[in-house]
Amino acid sequence: MEVHVSTPLHVCERRDPKGLYARARAGLLQQFTGIDDPYEAPEAPDLELDTSGLTIDIAASQLLDVVFPGAVSNVLSRGAACRP
């Protein structure tokens, strides 16, 4: 199974707690994927999650629903929730 967590570059840069993207843009890190090294998205992933528009709970639910079909919706319907 192939899962593609497709987050746009500008969102990755905004979320970067270590400042790696800024360092790569300044030329301090070489061969940084998406900056000076090409990024190749998978051609046909089984699941694509654009995390720029999903909460952690929704992304986890979608992933688990693919891995364990029906199990997540059964658990969530009984009042359980994913924890952040």
C-alpha contacts under 8 A as a table, 3 or more apart, distances in Angstrom:
res1	aa1	res2	aa2	distance
1	M	45	P	7.69
1	M	46	D	6.15
2	E	45	P	5.02
2	E	46	D	5.30
2	E	47	L	6.74
3	V	45	P	5.65
3	V	46	D	5.91
3	V	47	L	4.86
3	V	48	E	5.88
3	V	49	L	7.63
4	H	41	A	7.70
4	H	42	P	6.98
4	H	45	P	6.08
4	H	46	D	7.97
4	H	47	L	6.23
4	H	48	E	4.69
4	H	49	L	6.20
5	V	48	E	5.90
5	V	49	L	4.81
5	V	50	D	5.99
5	V	51	T	6.78
6	S	48	E	6.50
6	S	49	L	5.73
6	S	50	D	4.66
6	S	51	T	6.66
7	T	11	V	6.49
7	T	12	C	6.58
7	T	49	L	7.87
7	T	50	D	5.29
7	T	51	T	5.54
7	T	52	S	5.80
8	P	11	V	5.40
8	P	12	C	6.46
8	P	50	D	7.96
8	P	52	S	7.20
9	L	12	C	5.03
9	L	13	E	6.19
9	L	34	G	7.05
10	H	13	E	5.10
10	H	14	R	6.21
11	V	14	R	5.02
11	V	15	R	6.16
11	V	52	S	6.65
12	C	15	R	5.16
12	C	16	D	6.04
13	E	16	D	5.20
13	E	19	G	7.91
13	E	21	Y	5.74
13	E	22	A	7.54
16	D	19	G	5.56
16	D	20	L	6.80
16	D	21	Y	7.01
19	G	22	A	5.33
19	G	23	R	6.30
20	L	23	R	5.03
20	L	24	A	6.09
20	L	29	L	7.70
21	Y	24	A	4.98
21	Y	25	R	6.11
21	Y	32	F	7.93
21	Y	35	I	7.63
22	A	25	R	5.08
22	A	26	A	6.17
23	R	26	A	5.04
23	R	27	G	6.36
23	R	28	L	5.15
23	R	29	L	5.92
24	A	27	G	5.07
24	A	28	L	5.45
24	A	29	L	4.44
24	A	30	Q	6.46
24	A	32	F	6.29
24	A	35	I	6.77
24	A	36	D	7.82
25	R	28	L	7.49
25	R	29	L	7.85
25	R	35	I	6.69
26	A	29	L	7.80
27	G	30	Q	6.61
29	L	32	F	6.49
30	Q	36	D	7.03
31	Q	35	I	7.66
31	Q	36	D	5.59
31	Q	37	D	4.90
32	F	35	I	5.59
32	F	36	D	5.73
32	F	37	D	5.45
33	T	36	D	6.51
33	T	37	D	4.66
33	T	38	P	5.87
33	T	39	Y	5.76
34	G	37	D	5.70
34	G	38	P	5.56
34	G	39	Y	5.25
35	I	38	P	7.33
42	P	45	P	6.00
45	P	48	E	6.38
47	L	63	L	7.50
47	L	66	V	7.65
49	L	54	L	7.86
49	L	59	A	6.58
50	D	53	G	6.19
50	D	54	L	6.75
51	T	54	L	4.90
51	T	55	T	7.15
51	T	56	I	7.95
51	T	59	A	7.13
54	L	58	I	6.05
54	L	59	A	6.01
55	T	58	I	5.28
55	T	59	A	6.20
56	I	59	A	5.21
56	I	60	A	6.01
56	I	84	P	6.61
57	D	60	A	5.20
57	D	61	S	6.00
57	D	81	A	7.62
57	D	82	C	5.50
57	D	83	R	7.20
57	D	84	P	7.15
58	I	61	S	4.98
58	I	62	Q	6.11
59	A	62	Q	5.19
59	A	63	L	6.20
60	A	63	L	5.10
60	A	64	L	6.04
60	A	82	C	7.50
61	S	64	L	5.17
61	S	65	D	5.95
61	S	72	V	6.38
61	S	82	C	7.80
62	Q	65	D	5.07
62	Q	66	V	6.48
63	L	66	V	5.35
63	L	67	V	6.33
64	L	67	V	4.95
64	L	68	F	5.52
64	L	69	P	7.33
64	L	71	A	7.82
64	L	72	V	6.32
65	D	68	F	5.17
65	D	69	P	4.67
65	D	70	G	6.15
65	D	71	A	6.74
65	D	72	V	5.71
65	D	73	S	7.48
66	V	69	P	5.45
68	F	71	A	5.61
68	F	72	V	7.19
69	P	72	V	7.29
70	G	73	S	5.58
70	G	74	N	6.28
71	A	74	N	5.22
71	A	75	V	6.32
72	V	75	V	5.13
72	V	76	L	6.02
73	S	76	L	5.09
73	S	77	S	5.92
74	N	77	S	5.26
74	N	78	R	6.64
75	V	78	R	5.34
75	V	79	G	6.97
75	V	80	A	5.92
75	V	81	A	8.00
76	L	79	G	5.25
76	L	80	A	4.95
76	L	81	A	6.00
77	S	80	A	7.32
